[in-house]
Amino acid sequence: MTTLLQDVKYALRTLTKSPGYAAVTILTLALGIGANTAIFSVVNGVLLKPLPYPQPDRLELITSQFPSLGFDKFWISPPEYLEFKQRNRSFQDVGGYRSGSVNLGTPERPQRVNSAVVTPELLGVLGVQPLRGRLFTEADSAPGAEPVAVVSYNTWRNEFSGDESLIGRSVKIDGAPTRIVGIMPRGYDVHDERIAVYLPLTIDPKTFPTRRGNHFLYLIGRLKNGVTPAQAASDIEGMLTQWRSLSGGHSPDPKTHRIQMEPLKAEVIGGIATALWVLQGAVGFVLLIACANLANLILARAETRQKEFAIRSALGAGRFRLLRQFLTEGVLLALVGGVIGAGLGFAGLRLMLSANPDSIPRVSEITLDPRVLIFTILISVVTGIIFGMAPLLHLRQQVVSMSLKESGQRSTAGTARTRVRSGLVMAEVALAVVLVVGAGLLLRSFEKLMQVDAGFNRTNLMTFGLVLPPASYPKAQDRVDFLERIVDQIKQLPGVTAAASMSGLPPTRDVNANDTNIDGYMSPSDPKDGPAENVDYYQTASLDYIKTMGIPIVEGRDFQLSDVNGGGVVLINETMAKTFFGFRKIDPIGQRLKPGFSATLPWLTIVGVVRDVKQGGVNKKAGTEVYFLNEQGPRLTGFSPQNMNIVVRSSAPFDQLAAEIRRIVQSADPSLPIVKMRPMEQVFEDAAARPKFLAELLGIFAALALALAAIGTYGILSYSVTERTREIGIHMALGATKGSVLGMILGQGMRLTIVGLVGGLIASFGLTRLLQAQLFNIKPTDPITLTAVAVFIAVVAFLACYLPARRATSVDPMVTLRDA
């Protein structure tokens, strides 16, 4: 310890004498270690941390599957839930839920918040007790029971200021007085849905067991002690073979309607795991480049300390003793850089996550916890050791002995050190190439996503949502009339050319998958012979919706004012027309259909076919879609949606238009919150939040890597020019021109760059394939990206080489020869 303290004190004295060297080293380390700390905090929070429940590895998400319809993870119907709960032998208990959103009346103003309707068992299955109050009971789910709710910790703290008297108080939820019976602890959530309000699912014994076609529940089950997931999966398979006979011939079915399970954590994480490990590898490359830079820097610095090494060696200092001093200095610098880098990296990450809150799952779990801090300390120490060992070449006995001689600096050992420094620069360039190629691919992929033809014109289009609760708007006609008044007033605003309302907001919404009767068509028993009578999306829209959105009409006509009081009409999209009428060579215009969930609903006539509009995601194919006229709903079906989105096409500035719309809505009903008012372009960016976030992060790391590689190239050439000043002077004295000297130095630098560039491109062919799942309409070997990256890096390297080469041409041969 005494020797260690001496080394630390000596290192501090040495570094204070070289503040420029210390500052550059610490900054370089802060960038490399900070980036690694930031991404590891994401990996730790998203992938490594267990879910915040007791024994989370015992929790399984249970979903249904309809292979013939293309639905891999679908909801489960109430009867299926009850039968599964009763018949399975592997789970302690099973609960169901469906996420959504509600209007929450708060002391300040009404808020639209995420909600979950849950069976009374669900919160108990997850195993977390409330912070205040109680969980739901079976009595809370009974028909006619008093409306009750449980709120999240954040809702209690942020919306109700942590008021202890909230338990037992009645607040308005969707316009109905609801008593708060519980507050969940901090960090509690269901399936990473950021639930603010939990409501009990009403279970009517008379109707609940008969709703087989009403799929809307996800199930979560807790495995019994001693039961493995494999045993539970086998149990489910056994149930499926008996289910139809036990249920009177009803589904599920082993072939067409399966029940499946997956660990809850794996489902929450989804497909982000590979991308995060790729990012962790990317920042590892950044740190390696930083270490290579610092190794070159410390090698150059060691050149100036050769006499010191020689004298200390002559006085009895061993090679290991000298190396330990460098290691102490390196670790000390790395720890300081790690502390600064951890703060900068995590602060930058939080800023990016606040701008992209929906980009990755489990954002609330991303913190600087002890595991992240230990990782930072370890990586700092290892980094300090790696670049601290760089002076080994200067501690060889031959070099130390020759340093005592006047000509020692020009030994063969100097050639070896030059090769090491050159190799480090080539490695830096190669690593930077891999990162820049990856970033280029993600950026090109995101660009292609944003250029996707969504089926409508999103220029000068903005949107917002309104939810009309049954407590305030009990009748369908009340909801239609209210929306008509709002839309008519918006149409009168300066700059507004069109406005309308619709139930589903493209380009990303939940699939409906509604059974639909098509006149003259029967679903075949074998899916290979034709599609099932099921439609992916129902869209309830007002008059002028097609015009407002700019959706082209392919065949037939749009909704008309005369349709409001006329016969029932619908529009369908191109995919619907091809799926159900194209293969039968039938013109869809004039054909009839009706929703399949009630035999009393009237037949509706198809009057138009419109272009496909993206509904299931920007990167997904369009599904089948039917458009219903909202103004017809109350008269023909007695239905009008409670959740509606309003779209406005206007040339007016967004902020000015938004203020006027808020005034209109507030004057019509002050209790209604306006949901996510934003331009349609922003809606598209939000729909691609994850690829945008990944592209931005990898782009930042690639830029950092390229900058470090350019600095490394500049540094070694600059040092080479300084080291070869006498040689350059002699060349010029013997007749060498400035152009030949410039070419000599540029050639040296560009040779290193080209070797690194080729090596990086070869490595990228294999490594960028890990990004395949994150790319859209672009291959990992995209020639445009590879060519652009190669040219760009070559230009950056040329600039990094040109500056020291230019300085070499200014050498005065006479001064050089006189000094020699």
N, C-alpha and C positions, 0 to 999 in steps of 0.2 A: 504493500500500500504506500510505503514511503517513496519507493521508486516511481509508482504511478503518479503520486502527487507531484513529484519533481517533473515528470514528463508533462503533466497538465500545465504546471506553471511555466515551463519552458515553451510549450506550444502557445500559450497565451501571449507570452512576451514576443515570440517570433511573429505571431499573427498581427499584433498591434504595430509591429514595425513595417508590416506590409498590408495596410488597410484596403488597398485596391484589390489585391489578390483575395483577401478574406471576403470582401463584399461580393465579388464576382462568384466565388465558390459557393457562398451561402445562398445567393440568389438562384444560381443554377440548381443547387440541391433543393431549394424551396419549391421550385417549379416541378422538378421530377418527383420528389417525395409527396408534395401536396396533391399532385394529380393522382398518385397511387392511393393516398389516404382517402381522397374524395370517392374514387370508384370502389375501393374496398368497403367504405361505409355503405354504399349502395348494395354491393354483393352481400355484405353482412346482414343488412336490414331486410333485404328481399329474399335472399336464398338461404342464409345460414340460421337466422333467428327462427325459433319455433313460433307457431301461432300462439297468441296470448290466451290459451285455454289450458286447463289441467290435462295432462297426457294428450297433447294435440295429435300425436301419431296414431291415436285410436279413432280419430274422426274420419269419416268417409262421406264424400258427396255422392248422392245417388240420383241418377238421371235416367231418362228413357231414350230410346234410339229408334228411328224410323229409316232404315237403310234405303228403302225404295223411294222415299221422299227427299233423301239427302240430308236428313236432320240427325246429326251425330250426338249432340247433347241437348236433349229437349226436355221440356217440363213433364211432370207426372200429374195425372188427374186425381181428384179427391178419392174416388173409390180405390184406385191403385195404391194410393198412400195408406188407406185404412187396411187393405188386404195385405200389403207388404209389412206393415207394422204388426199385424196379428200373426202372420204365418212364418216370418223369418225366425231362424234359431241362432243367429250370430250376433245380433245387436242388443245391447242393454235397453236402448230406446231409440226412437226415430222421431224427428220433428221436421216440419215443412215450412217453407217461407216463400214469399214472392216480394221482390223489391219494387219500389215505385217512388212516388213523391207526393207530398201533401202541402197544403197551405197552412202554415203554422202561425197562429196569432201570438205575437210577442209584444212586450210593453212598448217597444219603439215603433215597429211597423210590421205588417204581415210579411212573412218570408216563405219562399218555396224551398223546401228541404227534402232530402232523401229520406225515404221511409221503408219499412219492411212490415208486411202483414204476416204474422207467424202463428203457427199452431201452438197451443199452450205448452207443449212438450219442448219446443225448440230451445229456448233459453236454458232450460234445465239440462238438455243434452250437451250443450256447449260447456256447462259446468262452472260458470262464473256467477257468483252471487252479486246482487245489486249493491251499490255503494250506499244508497238510501232506499227505503221502502221495500217493495216486494216484486216478485216476478208474476207472470200471469197464472191464473188457475183455469180449470175447465169451466168454471162458472162464468168467467169473463168471455168465453167463446160461445156461450149459449144464446140462441135467438132472443132478442129483447133485453139483453143484459145492458147495464149501464156502460156507456162508452168510456174506456180507460186507455191509458197509454203509458209507456215507459220511454224516457228520453235518455240520450247519450250524455256523457260527462261534458263534452264540448258545448252541446246545446244548453245544458244547465248553466255552465259558466259564462258563455258568450251571450246567449239570448236572454237569460234570466238572472245574470249577474251573480250566480251562485247562491241565490236566495234559498235558505233552508226551508222556508214555508211553502216551497213549490209542491212538495208532496201533499196530496189531498186537495190541491187547488184545481179549479176548472179553467182550462184554456180552450180557445177555439182551434179545432183542427178540421180543415175543410169546411169551415163555417158552423160546425156542430160543437157544443160545449163538451169537453172531454176531460175527465179527471186524471191527473198524473199520479200514478201509484208507485213509480220506481225511477231511480236514476242509476245508470250503469257506471262502472268504474272507468277511469281514464284509459284510453287505448282500446276499449272493447268495440268490436265491430263484427259484422257477419259477412263473410266472403269478400272483404275489402270493398264493400259498397258505400262506405262512409255514411252509415245510417245515423240519422239524427233522431228519428221517432220510430218506436216499435208499437204496432197495434195488433190486437188479437184477431185471428181469423174467425169469423162467425161460422160455426158448424151446426147446421140444421140436420138432425137425424133423418128428417123426412126427405130431404132433397140431396144432401151431401153424398150419400152412397150411389146416387143414380147419375151423377155428372161425369160419365165416362169420357165424353168427348171434350171436356173442359180441362185441358192441360194448362196448368199455370203454376205448379209448385215444384221447387227444388227441394230435395230431402237431404238432411244431414243425420247420419247415424253414428252412435258410439259403440264400437265393438265391445263385446263381453271380454272380461279378463280371460286370457288363455286362448282366445280365438284369433287366428292370424288372418290377414287380408286374403290370403289364398283360400283359406277355409271358407271365409265369408263369400268370396266369389263363386266357389263351388256350390255353396248353399243356394245362391241366387240362381245358378244354372239349373239346379234341381227343382227349384220353385217354378221356373219358367215352363218346364215340361209338364207340370201338373196344373198350372194356373188357369188355363182355358177351361179345363173340365170342372175345376172348383168354382169358377166364376160363371158357369152357365154358358160357355162358348165365347165369352168376351175376351178381349185382349188383356194383358200382354201375350205375345207369341214369340217363340224362340227365333223365328226367321224374320218376321216383318215388324215386330214391335218389342224390342228387347228392353230389359232393365240392366243397368250397368253401374259400377261404382269406381271411384278413383279417390286416392288420398286427398283430403280437403286442401292441404298445403300445395300439392302439385297443381290442383285446379286453380287455386288463387294465383299462383305464380305464372301459370300458362306457358307460353312459348318464349318468355323473356330471358330464361336462364342462359341459353347459348349466347345471346347478344351481350349479356353482362359479362360473361367470362371472356368473350372476345375483347370487350372494352378493358377488362382487367389486364389481358395480355398486351393490349395496345399501350396502356400507360406503363406497363413493364418495359416495353420497347423505349418509351420516352426516358425512363430512368436509366436504361442501359446507355442510351445516347448521351445523357448527362454525365454518367460515369466515364464514358470514353472521352468526353470533352475535358473533364476534370483530370483524368489520367494524363492527357496530353499537356494540360496546364501545369500539373505538378511535376511532370517530366522536364518541362522547360525550366521550371523554377529550380529543380534539382541540379540542372546544368550549372546554375550560378552558385551552387553550394558545394561543388565538388571538392574545393580546397578545404572547406569545413569538415566534410566527411573524412578526407585524408588525414587531417590533423587530429581529429577525434579518434580515428582508427589507430594512428601512430601512438597516441597517448593511452591506448588500451581498450577502447570501446570496441566490442565485438559487432559482427554484422547484424545479429539479431537485436542487439541493443539499439543500433541506429534505426533499424526497421521499425522497432516498437515506438520510437519517437515519431516516425511518420504516421504510424497507425493511430497513435494518440491524437495527433493533429487532425487526421482525417475524420476520426469518429467525433471529435469535438465539433468540427465544422458541420458534420452531417447531423448531429443532434440539434444544433442551433437552426440549421436549415430545415430540419424536420418539424420543429416546433412552429416556425414561421409558416412553412408550407402547409401543415395541417390546418392552421387557422385560415389561411388564404383559400386553400382547396375546398374546405367544407363551406366557407362563406359563399364562394362562387357557385358551388353545387346547389346550395339552398336557394340562391337567386334564380338559377336555371329551373329548379323544380317548382318554384313559386310561379314562374312564367309558363310552365308546362305541367300543371298538377295532375293531369290524367295520363301522363306519358308512361309511367311504370306503376306496377302494383305496390302496395304496402309502403307508400311514401312516408306515412307517420312513423314507421319503424326505423327510418334512416337517421341515425344520431351518432354523435361521437361518444359511444359507450366504451367501457373498459377494453373490450376485444379490439375495437378500432385503434385505441390509443396504444395497446400492446403491439399491434401490427405496425403502427407508425414508428415506435421505438425500435423494434426489431429491424425494420427495413432501413432505418437510419443507421443503426450500428453496422449492418451488413454492407450498406453502401459505403460507409466510411472506411471499412476494412478493404473493400474492393479497390477503390481509387487510392487508398492510402498505401497499397502495396505496389503502386506503379514505380516507385524509385528503386525497385529491386535491381534493375539493370545498373544503377549507379553505385550499388553496394558490392558489386563483384570485386574480388581481390585485385584482379588485373587493373580494373578501372581506378580503384583507390590508390594503388601503387603508382600508376602512371600520372595521376592527378598531381603528385608531388613534383613531377617533372614539368618543365616549362612547356613542352609540346604535348602534354597529356590530353588536351582537349580534342585532338585530331586522331584519336585511336580508332581501331576497328570496332571497338565497343560503341563508338558514336554512330557508326553505320548500322549496327544492330538496333540502337534506339530509334534511329530514323525509320527503319522498317517497321518497328512496333507502332510508332506514331502514325505512319502511313496506313498500316492495317486498321488502326482504330478509326481513322477518318473514313476508310472504305466501308467499315462495318456501320458507322453512323449513317452514311448515305443509304446503304442497303436497308437498314431498319426504317429510315424516314420514307423511303420509296414504298415499302409495304403499307405504312400508315396512310400515306397520301393516296395510294391506290384505293384502299378501303374507304377512306373518306370520300373520294371522288365517286365511287360506286354508290354509296349511300345518298350523296347529294343528287346524283343523276337519277336515282330511283325516286327520291322525294319530288324532284322536278317533274318526272313522268306522272307521279300520282296527282300532282296539282294540275296537270294538263289533261287529265282524264275527262272524256266527254261524259258528263253526268246526265245528259238528256234534256237539260234546260239551260237557259241563259242566266248565269249568276251575276252578271255585271249590273251595277246600280240596284242591287236587290238586298234588302235587309229583312230580318225576321225577329219575332219574339213570341213567347208563349203565354197563354192565359188558361187558367183552370177554373171552371165554373162549378163549385161544389153543389151537390144535391140539396143541402140544407138551405142554400140561398136561391138556387135555380132548380126546383124540383121537377119541372116539366121540360120535355124536349123542346117544345116551342119557345119557352122562356130563354133557353140557351141560344137557339137560332136567332131570335129577335135581338138579343143583346149583342151578339157578334155582328149582325147586320148593321146595328147602330154604330158600333165602333168602326167597322170597315167603311161605312158611308162617310163618317166624319174624317177619317184619315184620307179618303179620296179627295176631300176638299182642300187639303193642305197644299201650299205652293210647291210646285216641283213634282208632286206625286202624279204618276200616270196610270197606275193600277194598284189594286190591293185586293186580297182575298184571304181565306182561311182554309186550313186543312188539318187533319188529325195527325198525320205522320210526317216528320221533318226529314227530308233526305239530306245527306247521302247515307246516314247510318241510323237505323232504328231496329227494334226487335221484330223478328219474324212473327206473323200472325198465324200462318198455317191453318187456315179455316177450311173446314169441309164445305164444299160449294156444289150445289146441284146444277148441272148443265143439261138443259133440255135436249133429249135425243141422244145422250151419251151415258154409257154405263162403264164404270171402272172395271177393267179386266182383272181376273184373278191372278194372272201372272204379270208383274210390272213390266216385263219385256214387251208385252203386247200393247202397252199404252199407259199414259199417266193416270194416277189416282185423281178423283175429283176433290182436289185440295188446292187452294190458292195461297201463295206465299204472303201476299200483302193486300190488306184492305185499306183503301184511302178514301176517307170521307172529306169532300171538298165543297167549297161554296162556288156559286157562279163566278166567272172570271178567273178561276184558279189557273186553268190551262193558259189563258192569255197572260196573266200576271207572271207566271213562272217562265213563259216563253217556251213551252213544250210543243213541238211540232205535231200537228194532226196528220197521221199517216193515211187514214181512210175514214170516211164518214164525216161526222160533225162534232162540235163541242156541245156542252150543256147550253141550253137556251132558257130565257126567262119564262117561256111558255111551258117548260118542263116542270116548273114549281107546282103548278096545279094540274098538270097533265098526267099521262101514264108514267109508270115507273121506268126510268132509263138508267143505264150505266155506261161507262167507258172502260175499255180494257187496254192493256199495253201490248206491244208487239210480241213479247214472249208468250203472253197469255193466248194471243191469236194463233201463234205457231204451235203451241203446245196442245191446244184442245181442238183447233179447227184446221190448221195447216195440213197435218198429216192425213186428215179426212177429206181434204180439198173442198172445204165448205167455207163460204164467205161468212165471216163472223157477224157482219152488219145484219141486224134483224133477228139474230139468235137470242135465246133467253137463258137466264140463270137466276139463281137465288141462293142466299146463304143457307147452309145445311143444318144450322143449329135449331131451327124451328119449322115445323111443317105448315104453320099458319102464315108464314111470310109470303108476300106476293111474288110472282115472276117479274123480272126486270129485263127490259129489252136493251141489247147492245146497240148503241147509235154511233159509236166512234171508236177508232183504234188510234192510240197516241204512241209517241216514241217511248222507248224504255227509259226509265229514270232510275238511277242508282238509289237503292234503299238499304241494302244489307252491308254496305261498306264501299269505299272508293275503289278498293282493289278486288271487289267481288263482282261476279256476273249478275246481271239483273234477273230477278225472279218474276213469277207471274203476279199480276196486279190488277185489281178491279177498283174503279173510281165510282163512289156513290155520291149523289148530290145531297148535300146537307139540308138544303131547304125542303127537300122532299121527305126527309126522314120522319118528322113528327106525324105527317099524314099517312104515310104508307107503312112504316114499321114501328112508329112510336118511339124512335130512338134518335138521339143526337149526342155525339161524344162530349164528355166533360172537359177533356184535355184537347185544346186546339192551338195550333200555331198560326200566326198571322204573318203573311209576307207582303212586303210593300216595295213597289218599284218606283224609284224617285231619283231625280238628278240633284236634289238638295243635299247639302252636307249632312253626314250622319249625325253629328252631335246636335245640330239644329232640329233635324227631323225627330231624333230620339226625345228631345225635350218636349216637343209638341205632342208626341204620342203619349208620353207619360201624363201630360196634362189631361188629355182626352180620357184615358183609362181611369185616372184618379177621380175625375169629375163624374164619371159614370158609376164607379163602385170603388170607394177608397179601401175596401177590405181586400181587394185583389192584388196580389203581388205580380209584377211583370217578370217573366222568366227569361233570362238570357237574351237580352236584346243585343243584337250584333249584326254586322254585315254578313251576307251569305259567304263571302270569301273567307271570313273568319270561321264560319261553320265548317268549311272544308279543311282549313288548317287544323281545327280541333279534331276533326275526324281522323287526321293523319298525325296526331300528336306524338305517338311513339316513334315512327320513323323519323319525324322531324327532330325529336330530342336526341336520338341515337346519332343522326347525321351531324347535328350541331356539336355533340360531345366529341365524336371521333374527328370532326373537322378541326376543333380546337387543339386536340392532341397532335394531329398531323401537322398543323401549323407550327406548334411548339417544337415538334421533332425536326421539322425542316429548318426552322430558325437555328436550333442547336447544331444541326449538321452543317449549315452554312457558316456558323461561327467557328465550328471546328476546322472546316476547310480553310477559312480565312486565317485562323490562328496558326495552323501548321505551315502554311505558305509564308505568312508574315515572319514566323520564326526562322523558316528556311532562308528567306532573303537576308535576315539579320546575320544568320550563321555563315552565309555564303557571300557576304559583302566583299571580302578580299578577292574571292574567286571571280565574282562578277566584275570587279574593278580591273582585274588582270585581263579578262576576256575583252573588255571595252578598250583597254590600252593597246591590245593586239589587233584592234580593228573591228570588233563586234559592234553592230549597230544597235540602236535602242529597240528597233523592231525585232531583231533576233533575240535580244535579252527578254523582251516582252513575251515572245513566242515560247522561249525556253521555260519561263516560270508558269505561263498559262498551260503549256503542255503538261508540266508536272502535275498541276492541280486537276486538269481535266482528265488525265489518265486515271487518277484516283477516283474521280467522280464517275467515269464511265464504268470502271470495274464495279463500284458500289451500285450503280444504277442497274447494270445487267444482273448482278446478284439479287438485288431487291425485286426486280421484275420476275425472275425465276421463282423466288420465294413466294411472291404474291399469288402466283398461279395456284399454289396449294393452300396457302393460309386464307385467302379471301373466299374460298369455297365455304368457310364457316359462316359467311354472311348470306349464303344463298337464301335462307328462309326470310331474311329481312329485305330482300330486293324485290322490286316490282318491275316487270317487263325489261329486265336487264340481266345479262349474264356476268359472272365473276371475271370472265376473260374479255369483257367488252373492249373492242379495239380502240374505240374513240377515247374512252377513259384512260387506257394504258398509254396511248400516244400522247394525249394531253399532259398526263403526269410526267412522262419522260421528257417532253419539251420544256415543261415548266421547271422541273428540277434542274435540267441542264442550264437553263437561263439563270436560275438562282445561283447555281454553282459557278457559272461563268462570272457573274458579278462578284461573288466571294473571292474568286481567283484574280480578277482583274485589278483589284485595289492593291494588293501586295506586289503584283507584277508591275503595275505602274510605278510603284515606289522603287522597284529595282532599277528601272530605267533612269532614275534620277541620281544614281551612284556616280560620284566624280572619281574617275580612275586615278587622277594625280593625288588627290587627298588620300585615297585608299592605299596607294603604293607608298606614300610618305609615312602613313601611320604604321604600315607593315614593317 
